[in-house]
Amino acid sequence: MAKFWPLRTIGPTIPSMYLDQRHEDNKEYGLSLLNPNSDACMKWLNAKLKGSVAYVWFGSVAGLGEEQMEELGLGLRRSKSYFLWVVRASESA
């Protein structure tokens, strides 16, 4: 993902090849959906100052459209703040 956006995923993600096939050679991000590496996530979080990471999640009730997701992503990126953004599978395609 860092090839396309200046950000890094720290949790399980699904490569483009299996979602929308926009990038045929994108078959893995070095993460396993079946064996998520929570140690890497916790190590990343523990390296940040307390209260410096925003947790972004809209639960299962709210649904964001493609334009809203893009705007939110751009806003988070431009904030230059650390964040964890949880996205449902139905919103990530």
N, C-alpha and C positions, 0 to 999 in steps of 0.2 A: 504494500500500500504506500510505503514511503516513496516509491518511484513516481507516484502520481500526485501525492499531497505531502506537505511537510509535517506528517504526523506518524505516530507509531502505535499500532494496536498492541494491547498487552493481554488480551483475553482471547478466547476462541473466536475465530472468524472463518468464514467460508470463502475460499478462493473464487475469483471471477469465473474460472473455467466451469465450475459446478453451479453457478447462479445464472449469469447472463451471457457467458462466453464472449465477453468483450475483449478479453485478453487470453488467447488460447494457450499461451505458455505459462499462465498464472495458475499453477496447480497446487501450490502450498505457500503458506506464509511462515513456515517453520513452527507452526502450532498444531496441536491435535485436538479435534473436536471431541474425540472419545476419551482422551487423557489430558484434559486441560492442565496446564502448568500453573497452579495457583501460587506456587512458590515464587515464580517470576513476577506475578502480579503483586504479591505482597512485598517483594523486595523493591519493586518500583515504587509502590505506595510509601513504604517505610523510608525511602530515600528523600521523600518530599516533606516540607515543613507541615506541621499540624495545621489543618484548616486551609491549606493552599491548593487542594484538589477539589474541583466541583464534580458532583455526581449528577449526571443528567439522565433521567428516565421518566417516561410518561405513563408507565404502567400498562395495563391491558385495556383501559377504557378509551383513552385518547388515541386518535389515529392522525398521523401527519401525512399530508400529501407530499409528492416529490419536491415541489417548489418550497414548501415549508421546511422539509428536511435539508434541502440545499442551503436555504437562508440560515437555518440554525447552525449548520456545520460551518458556514462562512463566518458567522458571528463568533462561534466558539474559537475558531482558528485565529481570527483577528484580535480576540481578547488577549492573546499571548499568555493565557492562564493554563494550568494543568487541568485536565478534565477526564472523567470516565463517562462515556456515553453508551448506554445500553440501548440497543436497537433490536426490535422484534424481527424475526426472519421475514415476516410479510412486508416489512418496511425497508429491508436492505436490498431488495432486488431492483 
